Amino acid sequence: MIAAGLALGALAAPAAGAVDHHARHGAGTAAPKADTGSPVRVNQVGYLTRGPKKGTVVTTATKPLTWTLRAADGTKRASGTTHPAGVDPSSRQNVQTFDFSKVTDAGEGYTVTIDGKKSEPFTIGDHLYRSLRSDALAYFYHNRSGIKIDADLVGSKYARPAGHDKAAPHRGDTDVPCQKGGCDYRRNVSGGWYDAGDQGKYVVNGGISVAQLMSAYERTHTTKGVDAGPLGDGRLRVPERGNGVPDILDEARWEMEFLLRMQVPQGKPLAGMAFHKVHDKQWTGFPTRPDQDKQQRELHKPSTAATLNLAASAAQSARVFKSYDPEFAARCLHAARTAWDAAKAHPKIFASDKDSTGGGAYGDRYVGDEFYWAAAELFLSTGDHTYAKAVLGSPLHRDVEALFPRGGGMSWASTAGLGALDLATVPNKLTSKQRAEVRTMVTKAADRYAADSAKSAYGVPYVPKDGKYEWGSNSQVLNNMIVLATAHDLTGKPRYLDAVLRGMDYVLGGNPLNQSYVTGYGERNSHNQHHRFWAHQRDHKLPHPAPGSLAGGPNSGLQDVVAKKKLKGCAPAMCYTDSLMAYSTNEITINWNAPLAWIASYVDGLGGGAAGKPVS
């Protein structure tokens, strides 16, 4: 459940752990003291052999300091002087930066020492992100609904019975009634992925998540030199492995089948629209394993936003599955066309911001971005110029800030950029001039993100509105990195690649908190994220989050009790705590892990960091 860059309402958080996904920002004035460990900040996973190698030191010194790089055995490998950078506005820290990019000797256990303080250890080498790619994608299998999670695939501590299957008393998601006033029939809406810390399933969040997984796969066909092997059949931890279909598409299909079930059937009111969400009637207790949830599940009224998410993701699915399962691809395309027509007929059916009992509201009263995205995907999959006309005639087209907001980036509530990225990379019937125009929109956005990264002492390609970090800020960083990576694919220009890798530095520990936000990666990594099953901090019989789980990250809003108490007065980039119930800074969710998986695939494909060639 996410507030991705837009403040759209609020809900009170009951003791059961309900989450405010759309609350407005606010912070106190007393600056808290955070345990940040070493003042020398580095990427705690490491640096690619031929990539940039930069770090930051927090210090009161205003003159340059000496830095020393040492191997695991203490041998001095390099040294130099830092560059004073003044006060970093995002953290209010006085910082200096250092650069050891000239070092290309591979090895583990490297450290940097400055002024007697030693960094966390890190590696220099090629393919440092192979396991992160796999783990970030495994997150989705872990969070499948309606299927047993197999110990042979995930290990015994993460195994569990199928959640919301056919068990009494409510038959889970196989026979779900509508919320009062929604409809007079029941639907099988089983399958899909649990959204976040709760066990709801939301079409608007599922749409962007499944789209980004499919785009990670599609990139292996549209970009020269990209190896599809690591995403292929038999390479990921999914039960369908060995079926002749790339494993990443098997995972995407699990969600796509659920999204198709959320479409209102023919002959019913609002036929072709998509129900907005399905979740518990009331908030469940904490912790709750999915198969132990006894709450009645409910379908919530259709919305235009959900319908267009279905149209976009189903159209893309038709494209990527065509060579593997033509029948499924045809079913997806029919659903996409039907959803588009229904949305055109009902363009202003909005989910209520107040519908937040038992699950997140995901209210969205502007759907121009969803119309743009859906039209783009339908055009790419059909070549029908009716959809091209909808794209080219949209007020969002050519508006770089609307497509790729500088402060917030793409999110479930800002999806037009997804369509623009695919129009720029997937072969289509736009004229050469029109396609060049779309590619220019991508590179202009990337230019801004790259400039933001270069200006930041921590290299982060993220400058939020008014300087206040948003709910799920780490996902916004990663989505900006996707734009940068796509610009690098299109042009081969090193500045885009450097900004992506600096973004990885930030996510994996090279940040004001010296905190890797990915479970299992880095010496100081997040491992108490808000989740009803991965709740080890509350119940030691339950596991920590699985490796590869991304924490939401700093959030100036502090919408939960724990964060408000611990972080009052925090600087924007310091508004984070790795605590189970600090859900406004430390939740996990599918649409945060999706861009992590996309980026992990991208950087793993770089090998040692050599620049790639532009796409054809």
C-alpha positions in Angstrom: 0.0 0.0 0.0 1.7 3.1 -1.2 1.4 6.9 -1.3 3.5 7.3 -4.4 4.2 11.0 -4.8 0.6 12.2 -4.4 -1.1 13.3 -1.2 -4.7 12.2 -1.8 -6.4 11.8 1.6 -5.9 10.2 4.9 -7.1 7.5 7.2 -6.6 6.7 10.9 -4.4 3.8 11.6 -6.0 1.3 14.0 -4.1 -0.9 16.3 -4.3 -3.7 13.8 -1.7 -2.0 11.7 -3.8 -0.2 9.1 -1.8 2.0 6.8 -2.3 5.6 5.6 -1.2 5.5 2.0 -2.0 8.9 0.9 -1.5 11.3 3.8 0.0 14.7 3.6 3.4 15.6 4.9 4.3 17.1 8.2 7.2 17.0 10.7 8.2 18.5 13.9 11.2 20.7 14.7 13.4 18.8 17.2 16.1 17.0 15.2 16.4 13.3 16.4 19.7 11.5 16.7 20.0 8.5 14.5 22.4 5.5 14.9 24.1 5.7 11.5 27.3 3.8 12.3 30.4 4.8 10.4 30.4 8.3 8.9 32.1 6.9 5.8 29.2 6.0 3.4 29.7 3.6 0.6 27.6 1.1 -1.5 27.7 -1.8 0.9 27.3 -4.4 -1.8 30.0 -2.9 -4.0 31.1 -1.3 -7.2 31.4 -2.6 -10.7 34.9 -3.1 -11.9 34.7 -0.4 -14.6 31.9 1.7 -13.1 32.1 4.8 -10.9 33.2 4.3 -7.4 32.2 7.2 -5.2 31.3 7.7 -1.5 30.6 10.4 1.1 31.9 11.1 4.5 29.9 13.0 7.2 32.3 15.3 9.0 32.6 18.7 10.7 35.8 19.3 8.8 35.7 22.0 6.1 39.1 21.3 4.6 39.9 18.2 2.4 40.7 15.0 4.3 42.8 12.0 3.3 41.0 8.8 2.3 42.6 5.4 2.1 41.3 2.3 0.3 42.4 -1.0 1.9 41.9 -4.6 0.9 40.4 -7.2 3.2 43.9 -8.0 4.6 44.6 -4.4 5.4 46.9 -3.8 2.4 46.7 -0.2 1.2 45.4 -0.1 -2.4 44.8 3.6 -3.1 44.5 6.9 -1.4 43.5 10.5 -2.2 41.8 13.5 -0.8 38.1 14.3 -0.3 36.2 17.2 -1.8 34.3 19.4 0.6 30.6 19.6 -0.4 29.1 21.7 2.3 25.8 20.9 4.0 23.7 18.4 2.1 20.1 19.8 2.2 18.4 16.5 2.3 20.1 15.3 5.5 21.5 18.6 7.0 24.8 16.9 7.3 28.1 18.6 6.5 29.7 16.2 4.0 32.7 15.6 1.8 32.9 13.3 -1.2 35.6 11.0 -2.5 36.2 9.2 -5.8 38.2 6.0 -6.3 36.9 5.1 -9.7 40.4 4.5 -11.0 40.7 1.3 -8.9 39.7 -1.7 -11.0 41.2 -4.6 -9.0 38.5 -7.1 -8.1 38.2 -8.2 -4.6 35.9 -8.6 -1.5 36.2 -6.9 1.9 37.5 -3.5 0.7 37.0 -0.6 3.1 37.7 3.1 3.0 39.1 4.9 6.0 38.8 8.7 6.6 39.9 10.5 9.7 40.3 7.2 11.6 36.8 6.0 10.7 36.3 2.9 8.5 33.5 2.3 6.1 31.4 -0.9 5.9 33.0 -3.6 3.7 32.3 -3.8 0.0 33.2 -5.7 -3.1 34.7 -4.6 -6.4 33.9 -6.9 -9.3 31.7 -7.9 -12.2 28.1 -9.2 -12.0 27.6 -8.0 -8.4 23.9 -7.9 -8.8 23.1 -11.4 -10.1 21.6 -12.6 -6.8 19.8 -9.3 -6.3 18.1 -9.8 -9.6 16.9 -13.2 -8.6 15.9 -12.2 -5.0 14.0 -9.1 -6.1 12.0 -11.2 -8.5 11.5 -14.0 -6.0 9.7 -11.4 -3.8 6.6 -11.9 -6.1 6.4 -15.6 -5.7 6.7 -15.2 -1.9 3.7 -12.9 -2.0 1.5 -15.0 -4.2 -2.1 -15.5 -3.2 -4.0 -18.7 -3.6 -1.1 -21.1 -3.9 1.2 -23.0 -1.5 4.6 -21.4 -1.1 6.9 -24.3 -1.5 9.8 -24.9 0.9 11.8 -26.4 -1.9 11.8 -23.0 -3.7 12.0 -20.6 -0.8 13.3 -22.5 2.2 11.3 -23.9 5.2 11.1 -20.7 7.1 9.3 -18.9 4.3 7.1 -21.8 3.2 3.4 -21.5 4.0 0.0 -22.9 3.0 -2.0 -21.2 0.3 -3.6 -18.0 1.4 -7.2 -17.0 0.7 -7.8 -20.2 -1.2 -11.0 -22.2 -0.5 -10.9 -22.6 3.3 -13.8 -21.9 5.6 -15.4 -19.8 6.8 -15.4 -17.5 3.8 -13.8 -19.5 0.9 -11.1 -16.9 0.6 -10.9 -15.2 -2.8 -12.6 -18.0 -4.8 -16.2 -16.7 -4.0 -16.1 -13.1 -3.1 -19.2 -10.8 -2.7 -19.2 -7.1 -3.4 -19.0 -4.4 -0.8 -22.5 -3.2 0.1 -24.0 -1.4 -2.9 -21.3 -2.6 -5.3 -23.0 -5.6 -7.1 -25.5 -8.4 -6.5 -23.2 -11.3 -7.5 -20.0 -13.0 -6.4 -16.7 -13.5 -8.2 -13.7 -15.8 -8.2 -10.8 -13.3 -7.9 -8.2 -15.8 -6.7 -4.5 -15.6 -7.5 -2.4 -12.5 -7.9 0.0 -11.0 -5.5 -0.6 -9.6 -2.0 0.0 -5.9 -2.2 2.1 -5.0 0.8 2.1 -5.2 4.6 -1.6 -6.2 4.3 -3.1 -8.9 2.2 -5.3 -6.8 -0.1 -5.0 -7.0 -3.9 -5.4 -3.7 -5.8 -5.7 -3.4 -9.6 -4.0 0.0 -9.7 -1.0 -1.3 -7.9 -0.9 -4.6 -9.6 -1.0 -2.9 -13.0 2.2 -1.0 -12.7 3.9 -3.9 -11.0 3.2 -6.5 -13.6 3.9 -4.0 -16.4 7.4 -3.4 -15.0 8.2 -7.1 -14.8 7.0 -7.6 -18.4 9.1 -4.6 -19.4 12.2 -6.1 -17.8 11.6 -9.1 -20.0 10.7 -7.1 -23.1 13.9 -5.1 -22.8 15.8 -8.3 -23.6 14.2 -8.2 -27.0 14.4 -4.5 -27.8 17.9 -3.6 -26.6 21.1 -4.9 -28.3 23.4 -7.0 -26.3 21.0 -7.7 -23.4 21.1 -11.4 -22.2 17.7 -12.8 -21.8 19.1 -15.9 -20.1 18.8 -14.9 -16.4 15.1 -14.3 -16.9 14.5 -17.4 -18.9 12.9 -20.7 -18.2 14.4 -22.6 -15.3 16.3 -19.6 -14.0 14.0 -18.2 -11.2 12.5 -19.8 -8.2 8.9 -20.4 -9.4 6.9 -23.6 -9.6 6.3 -23.3 -13.3 10.0 -23.5 -14.2 10.7 -26.0 -17.0 7.4 -25.2 -18.9 9.1 -23.6 -21.9 8.1 -20.1 -20.9 10.5 -17.5 -19.4 10.2 -17.7 -15.6 9.6 -13.9 -15.4 6.6 -14.3 -17.6 5.3 -17.2 -15.5 5.4 -14.8 -12.5 3.8 -12.0 -14.5 1.0 -14.3 -15.6 0.1 -15.2 -12.0 -0.8 -11.5 -11.5 -2.3 -11.1 -14.9 -4.8 -13.9 -14.5 -6.0 -12.2 -11.3 -6.4 -8.9 -13.1 -8.5 -10.6 -15.8 -10.7 -12.0 -13.1 -11.3 -8.5 -11.8 -13.1 -7.5 -15.0 -16.9 -7.0 -14.7 -18.5 -9.8 -16.8 -20.7 -9.1 -19.8 -24.3 -8.7 -19.1 -23.7 -7.0 -15.7 -23.8 -3.3 -15.0 -20.5 -1.6 -16.0 -19.5 -4.6 -18.0 -15.8 -4.4 -19.1 -14.8 -2.2 -16.2 -12.5 -3.5 -13.5 -13.2 -3.8 -9.8 -10.9 -1.4 -8.0 -9.7 -3.9 -5.3 -10.4 -6.9 -3.1 -9.4 -7.1 0.6 -10.7 -7.8 4.1 -13.8 -6.2 5.4 -12.0 -5.1 8.5 -8.3 -4.7 9.2 -6.7 -7.9 10.3 -4.6 -8.4 13.4 -0.8 -8.3 13.4 0.8 -10.6 12.6 -1.6 -12.7 10.4 -0.4 -15.4 8.1 -2.5 -15.3 4.9 -4.0 -18.8 5.4 -5.1 -17.8 8.9 -7.0 -14.7 7.9 -10.7 -15.3 8.9 -12.0 -11.9 7.7 -14.7 -11.8 5.0 -13.2 -10.6 1.7 -15.0 -7.9 -0.4 -14.9 -6.6 -3.9 -14.9 -2.8 -4.2 -16.7 -0.9 -6.9 -15.2 -0.6 -10.3 -13.1 2.5 -11.2 -11.9 4.1 -14.4 -8.3 4.0 -13.1 -8.5 0.3 -12.4 -10.1 -0.4 -15.8 -7.3 1.5 -17.6 -4.7 -0.4 -15.6 -6.3 -3.6 -16.8 -6.4 -2.3 -20.4 -2.7 -1.3 -20.4 -1.3 -4.4 -18.6 -3.5 -6.8 -20.6 -2.4 -5.2 -23.9 1.2 -5.5 -23.0 0.6 -9.1 -21.9 -0.9 -9.9 -25.3 2.3 -8.7 -26.9 4.8 -10.6 -24.7 2.8 -13.8 -24.5 2.0 -14.1 -28.2 4.8 -16.4 -29.1 4.4 -18.6 -25.9 0.6 -18.9 -25.5 -1.4 -17.4 -28.4 -4.7 -18.3 -26.8 -3.8 -16.5 -23.6 -2.5 -13.5 -25.6 -5.7 -13.3 -27.5 -7.7 -13.4 -24.3 -5.6 -10.6 -22.9 -6.0 -8.5 -26.0 -9.8 -8.9 -25.9 -9.9 -7.9 -22.3 -7.7 -4.9 -23.0 -9.9 -3.7 -25.8 -13.1 -4.3 -23.8 -11.6 -2.4 -20.8 -10.6 0.5 -23.0 -14.1 0.8 -24.5 -15.6 0.6 -21.0 -13.3 3.3 -19.7 -14.1 5.6 -22.6 -17.8 5.1 -21.8 -17.2 5.7 -18.1 -14.3 8.1 -17.9 -15.1 9.6 -14.4 -15.8 6.7 -12.1 -13.3 7.4 -9.3 -12.4 5.3 -6.2 -13.2 7.1 -3.0 -10.2 8.3 -0.9 -12.3 7.4 2.2 -12.7 3.7 1.3 -9.9 2.7 3.6 -11.3 0.2 6.1 -9.6 -3.1 5.8 -7.3 -1.9 3.0 -5.8 1.1 1.3 -8.0 3.5 -0.6 -5.9 4.1 -3.7 -8.1 7.0 -4.7 -7.1 8.6 -8.0 -9.2 11.4 -9.4 -7.0 12.2 -12.4 -6.9 9.4 -15.0 -5.4 11.2 -18.0 -2.1 9.4 -17.4 -3.9 6.0 -17.3 -5.6 6.8 -20.6 -2.2 7.7 -22.1 -0.6 4.5 -20.9 -3.4 2.3 -22.0 -3.6 3.8 -25.4 0.1 3.4 -25.9 0.1 -0.2 -25.0 -2.9 -1.0 -27.2 -1.3 0.8 -30.1 2.0 -1.1 -29.6 0.2 -4.4 -29.5 -2.3 -3.8 -32.4 -0.9 -1.0 -34.6 -4.4 0.5 -34.6 -4.1 4.2 -35.2 -7.2 4.9 -33.2 -5.0 4.3 -30.1 -2.1 6.2 -31.7 -4.4 9.2 -32.1 -5.3 9.0 -28.4 -1.7 9.1 -27.5 -0.6 11.8 -29.9 -3.6 13.9 -29.0 -3.2 13.6 -25.3 -2.2 16.9 -23.4 0.4 14.8 -21.7 2.2 14.0 -24.9 5.4 16.2 -25.2 5.0 17.3 -21.6 8.1 15.9 -20.0 7.2 17.0 -16.5 3.8 15.3 -16.8 5.2 12.1 -18.1 8.2 11.9 -15.8 7.7 14.2 -12.8 11.0 15.4 -11.4 9.9 15.3 -7.8 7.9 12.1 -7.7 8.6 10.0 -10.8 6.4 7.2 -12.0 4.0 5.5 -9.6 0.6 3.8 -9.4 -0.9 7.3 -9.6 1.4 8.6 -12.4 1.6 6.0 -15.1 1.9 7.9 -18.4 5.7 7.5 -18.3 5.3 3.7 -18.6 3.6 4.2 -22.0 6.2 6.7 -23.2 9.1 4.4 -22.3 7.5 1.6 -24.3 6.8 3.8 -27.2 10.5 4.8 -27.2 11.8 1.2 -27.2 9.3 -1.3 -28.5 9.1 -1.5 -32.4 5.9 0.3 -33.5 4.2 2.1 -36.4 4.9 5.7 -35.3 6.7 7.7 -38.0 10.4 8.2 -37.6 9.8 11.8 -36.5 7.1 10.8 -34.0 9.3 8.1 -32.5 12.3 10.5 -32.3 10.1 12.9 -30.5 9.2 10.3 -27.9 12.8 9.4 -27.4 13.7 13.0 -26.9 11.1 13.2 -24.1 12.8 10.3 -22.4 16.3 11.8 -22.7 15.1 15.2 -21.6 13.7 13.6 -18.4 16.9 11.6 -18.0 19.0 14.8 -18.4 17.2 16.3 -15.3 17.6 13.2 -13.2 21.3 12.9 -14.2 21.8 16.5 -13.2 20.1 15.9 -9.9 22.4 12.9 -9.3 25.5 14.9 -10.2 24.6 17.7 -7.8 23.8 15.4 -4.9 26.6 14.5 -2.4 25.0 11.1 -2.2 24.4 10.8 -6.0 20.7 10.3 -5.6 18.6 11.1 -8.8 15.7 12.4 -6.8 14.7 16.0 -5.8 11.3 15.9 -4.3 8.9 18.8 -4.3 9.7 21.3 -1.5 12.6 19.0 -0.5 10.2 16.7 1.4 10.7 13.0 0.8 7.5 11.2 -0.2 6.0 7.9 1.0 7.9 5.1 -0.8 10.7 7.5 -1.8 13.0 4.6 -2.6 10.6 3.4 -5.3 10.7 6.9 -6.8 14.5 6.9 -6.9 14.3 3.5 -8.7 11.7 4.6 -11.1 13.8 7.6 -12.0 16.7 5.2 -12.5 14.6 3.3 -15.0 14.2 6.4 -17.1 18.0 7.0 -16.9 18.7 3.4 -17.8 16.3 3.6 -20.8 18.0 6.8 -21.9 21.4 5.0 -21.7 19.9 2.1 -23.8 18.8 4.7 -26.4 21.9 6.7 -26.6 24.8 4.9 -24.9 25.8 8.1 -23.1 27.8 7.4 -20.0 26.3 10.1 -17.8 23.0 8.2 -17.7 24.7 5.0 -16.7 26.7 6.8 -14.0 23.6 8.2 -12.5 21.9 4.8 -12.4 24.9 3.3 -10.6 25.1 6.2 -8.2 21.4 5.6 -7.5 22.3 2.0 -6.6 24.9 3.3 -4.3 22.2 5.3 -2.5 19.8 2.4 -2.2 22.4 0.0 -1.0 24.0 2.1 1.8 25.7 5.1 0.3 23.1 7.4 1.9 22.7 9.8 4.9 21.7 6.9 7.1 24.4 4.4 6.1 21.5 2.0 5.5 21.0 -0.5 2.8 17.3 -0.5 2.1 17.3 -4.0 0.7 17.0 -7.0 3.0 20.1 -9.3 2.9 22.3 -6.8 1.0 24.9 -4.8 2.9 26.3 -4.9 6.4 23.5 -2.6 7.7 20.4 -3.7 5.8 16.7 -3.2 6.5 15.2 -6.4 7.9 12.1 -5.4 10.0 9.8 -4.1 7.3 6.1 -3.9 7.8 4.5 -7.2 6.7 1.9 -9.4 8.3 3.8 -12.7 7.8 7.4 -11.5 7.7 7.0 -10.2 11.2 10.0 -11.6 13.1 10.4 -8.5 15.3 6.9 -9.1 16.7 7.0 -12.9 16.8 10.3 -14.7 16.6 8.7 -17.8 15.2 8.0 -15.8 12.0 10.7 -14.9 9.5 12.3 -11.6 8.6 11.5 -10.3 5.1 13.0 -12.4 2.4 16.3 -11.3 0.9 15.7 -8.7 -1.9 12.8 -6.9 -0.2 12.9 -3.2 -0.6 12.0 -0.9 2.3 9.9 2.2 1.4 12.5 4.6 2.7 12.6 8.1 4.1 9.2 9.8 4.3 8.9 13.3 5.6 5.2 12.7 6.4 5.7 10.3 9.4 2.2 9.0 9.2 2.5 6.3 11.8 2.9 6.5 15.6 6.4 4.8 15.7 7.9 7.1 13.1 6.3 10.2 14.7 7.8 9.3 18.1 11.3 8.3 16.9 11.8 10.7 14.0 10.2 14.0 15.0 12.1 16.9 13.4 14.0 14.6 11.0 15.7 16.0 7.9 14.0 14.6 4.8 16.5 11.9 3.9 16.8 10.9 7.6 13.0 10.2 8.1 13.4 6.4 8.2 13.5 3.7 10.9 13.8 0.0 10.4 10.9 -0.9 12.7 8.1 -3.3 12.0 5.3 -0.9 12.8 6.8 2.2 11.2 4.8 1.5 8.1 5.0 5.0 6.7 8.8 4.6 6.2 9.3 0.8 6.3 6.5 -1.0 4.4 7.3 -3.3 1.5 5.1 -3.7 -1.6 4.9 -5.1 -5.1 5.2 -1.8 -6.9 8.4 -0.9 -5.0 10.0 -4.3 -5.7 9.1 -4.2 -9.3 11.4 -1.3 -10.2 14.1 -2.8 -8.0 13.8 -6.0 -10.1 13.9 -4.0 -13.3 17.0 -2.1 -12.2 18.8 -5.2 -10.8 18.3 -6.9 -14.1 19.7 -3.8 -15.9 22.8 -3.4 -13.7 23.5 -7.2 -13.6 23.5 -7.1 -17.4 26.3 -4.5 -17.4 28.8 -7.1 -16.2 31.7 -4.9 -15.1 30.1 -1.6 -16.0 31.1 -1.1 -19.6 28.7 1.2 -21.5 26.3 -0.5 -23.8 25.3 0.4 -27.3 22.1 2.3 -28.3 19.1 0.2 -29.4 18.3 0.0 -33.1 
